[in-house]
Amino acid sequence: MRLKSLFVVTLFLVLTGSIAAQRCPQSIVSAKDEALVSIPVEYKNTLVERLNCYIQYLEANDLDKLYDFATNRKRQGLSKEDFVRSAKVSTEGRIKSLKIQRAVMAGDEDYVDEPKPSPGEGDKWFVSGCAKVRINGRVRKYEMGFDVWLTQGQWYMNRGGLSLAMYGGGYRECES
């Protein structure tokens, strides 16, 4: 009887684990190892997986799930219910894929941005790459970037989007 109970519990855990893994069935984010050289080895795969889910929840306007990806700074002390009620997602197009080309840690000479993380907030990177985006029925490639934070072994996203072109308006196109 104990063996049967153990088998049922094990089967339940396997099934729920596979269901949890299917939350983001599409794989739209990819990265070569050299693009993630500044990311600690043990967190490279989870960065790609979390960013993949984050983008899909963003595309689906699933604010309830996006809350779990938001940094404490982005949550601004709001409960999940208040965050969902007050947050707005604005997207001009649909992201079809993102190839990460670079990850730069805050404080690196190539990444001079807003204030560095406060103690306890974790480490911050800017991840950028080339995204295929469908806007008005047309697919084009644009530069895209995200602020990502590694806090207590988990990745969180603060903000992200397409890179604006400096002159002429629109977005900065890319090759890849």
C-alpha positions as CSV (number, residue, x, y, z in Angstrom):
1,M,0.0,0.0,0.0
2,R,2.9,2.4,0.8
3,L,4.5,1.7,-2.5
4,K,1.2,2.4,-4.3
5,S,0.8,5.7,-2.4
6,L,4.4,6.7,-3.2
7,F,3.8,5.9,-6.9
8,V,0.7,8.1,-6.9
9,V,2.4,11.0,-5.2
10,T,5.4,10.6,-7.6
11,L,3.1,10.5,-10.6
12,F,1.3,13.6,-9.3
13,L,4.5,15.5,-8.9
14,V,5.7,14.5,-12.4
15,L,2.4,15.6,-14.0
16,T,2.2,18.9,-12.1
17,G,5.9,19.5,-12.9
18,S,5.3,18.9,-16.6
19,I,2.1,21.1,-16.5
20,A,4.2,23.9,-14.8
21,A,6.8,23.6,-17.5
22,Q,4.2,23.9,-20.2
23,R,3.1,27.4,-19.1
24,C,5.3,28.9,-21.8
25,P,5.2,26.3,-24.5
26,Q,6.7,28.5,-27.2
27,S,10.4,29.1,-27.2
28,I,10.8,32.6,-28.6
29,V,14.0,33.7,-26.8
30,S,17.4,32.3,-27.7
31,A,21.0,33.1,-26.9
32,K,24.4,31.8,-27.7
33,D,26.8,31.3,-24.8
34,E,29.1,34.2,-25.9
35,A,26.1,36.6,-25.6
36,L,25.7,35.7,-22.0
37,V,29.3,35.7,-20.9
38,S,28.7,38.1,-18.1
39,I,25.9,36.0,-16.6
40,P,26.9,33.4,-14.0
41,V,26.9,30.0,-15.6
42,E,24.3,28.5,-13.2
43,Y,21.8,31.2,-14.2
44,K,22.1,31.4,-18.0
45,N,19.4,28.9,-18.8
46,T,16.9,30.3,-16.2
47,L,17.5,33.8,-17.6
48,V,16.4,32.7,-21.1
49,E,13.5,30.7,-19.7
50,R,12.2,33.5,-17.5
51,L,12.6,36.1,-20.2
52,N,10.8,33.8,-22.6
53,C,7.8,33.5,-20.2
54,Y,7.9,37.2,-19.3
55,I,7.6,38.2,-23.0
56,Q,4.7,35.8,-23.6
57,Y,2.8,37.0,-20.5
58,L,3.5,40.6,-21.7
59,E,2.1,39.8,-25.1
60,A,-0.9,38.2,-23.5
61,N,-1.4,41.2,-21.2
62,D,-1.5,38.7,-18.3
63,L,-0.9,41.1,-15.5
64,D,-1.5,38.5,-12.8
65,K,1.5,36.5,-14.0
66,L,3.6,39.6,-14.8
67,Y,3.5,40.5,-11.1
68,D,5.6,37.5,-10.3
69,F,8.3,38.7,-12.8
70,A,8.3,42.3,-11.5
71,T,11.1,43.6,-9.3
72,N,10.2,45.1,-5.9
73,R,11.1,48.4,-7.4
74,K,8.5,48.0,-10.2
75,R,5.9,46.7,-7.8
76,Q,6.3,49.9,-5.7
77,G,5.0,48.1,-2.6
78,L,1.7,47.2,-4.2
79,S,-0.1,44.0,-3.4
80,K,-0.7,41.7,-6.4
81,E,-4.3,42.8,-6.6
82,D,-3.4,46.5,-6.6
83,F,-0.6,45.9,-9.1
84,V,-3.0,44.1,-11.5
85,R,-5.6,46.8,-11.1
86,S,-3.2,49.7,-11.7
87,A,-0.7,48.3,-14.2
88,K,-1.0,48.9,-17.9
89,V,0.7,47.0,-20.7
90,S,1.3,48.9,-23.9
91,T,2.7,47.1,-26.9
92,E,2.7,48.3,-30.5
93,G,3.5,44.9,-32.1
94,R,3.7,41.2,-31.4
95,I,7.2,39.8,-30.6
96,K,7.8,36.7,-32.7
97,S,11.3,35.9,-31.5
98,L,14.3,37.5,-29.7
99,K,17.9,36.5,-30.1
100,I,19.9,37.8,-27.2
101,Q,23.2,39.3,-28.5
102,R,24.6,40.9,-25.3
103,A,24.2,41.0,-21.6
104,V,26.0,43.8,-19.7
105,M,26.1,44.1,-15.9
106,A,25.2,47.4,-14.2
107,G,28.4,49.2,-13.3
108,D,30.2,47.9,-16.4
109,E,31.7,50.8,-18.4
110,D,29.3,49.8,-21.3
111,Y,26.2,50.1,-19.1
112,V,25.8,53.5,-17.4
113,D,22.2,53.7,-16.4
114,E,19.9,54.8,-13.6
115,P,21.1,54.2,-10.0
116,K,22.7,50.9,-9.3
117,P,20.7,48.3,-7.2
118,S,20.4,49.0,-3.5
119,P,21.7,46.4,-1.1
120,G,19.4,43.4,-1.1
121,E,18.0,44.2,-4.6
122,G,20.4,41.8,-6.3
123,D,22.5,42.3,-9.4
124,K,21.3,44.1,-12.5
125,W,22.0,43.5,-16.2
126,F,20.8,45.0,-19.4
127,V,20.0,42.2,-22.0
128,S,19.7,43.2,-25.6
129,G,19.2,41.6,-28.9
130,C,17.5,41.5,-32.2
131,A,13.7,40.8,-32.2
132,K,11.4,39.8,-35.0
133,V,8.3,41.9,-34.4
134,R,5.0,42.0,-36.2
135,I,3.6,45.6,-36.5
136,N,0.6,46.3,-38.6
137,G,0.8,42.9,-40.3
138,R,4.5,43.3,-41.3
139,V,7.4,41.4,-39.6
140,R,10.6,43.4,-39.2
141,K,13.7,43.0,-37.1
142,Y,14.3,45.6,-34.4
143,E,16.7,46.1,-31.5
144,M,15.2,45.3,-28.2
145,G,16.4,45.4,-24.6
146,F,15.4,44.5,-21.0
147,D,16.6,45.5,-17.6
148,V,16.8,42.2,-15.7
149,W,17.7,41.6,-12.0
150,L,19.0,38.5,-10.3
151,T,17.8,38.5,-6.7
152,Q,18.2,35.5,-4.4
153,G,18.7,33.1,-7.4
154,Q,15.6,34.3,-9.3
155,W,15.4,36.5,-12.4
156,Y,13.1,39.6,-12.4
157,M,12.3,42.0,-15.1
158,N,12.0,45.8,-14.5
159,R,11.4,47.2,-18.0
160,G,12.0,46.5,-21.6
161,G,11.1,47.4,-25.2
162,L,12.2,48.3,-28.7
163,S,15.1,50.7,-29.1
164,L,14.1,54.0,-30.6
165,A,15.9,55.4,-33.6
166,M,17.8,58.6,-32.8
167,Y,16.9,60.4,-36.0
168,G,13.9,60.0,-38.2
169,G,11.7,58.4,-35.5
170,G,10.5,54.8,-35.4
171,Y,12.6,51.9,-34.0
172,R,16.2,50.9,-34.6
173,E,16.4,48.0,-37.0
174,C,18.9,45.2,-36.7
175,E,20.4,42.3,-38.6
176,S,20.4,38.7,-37.3
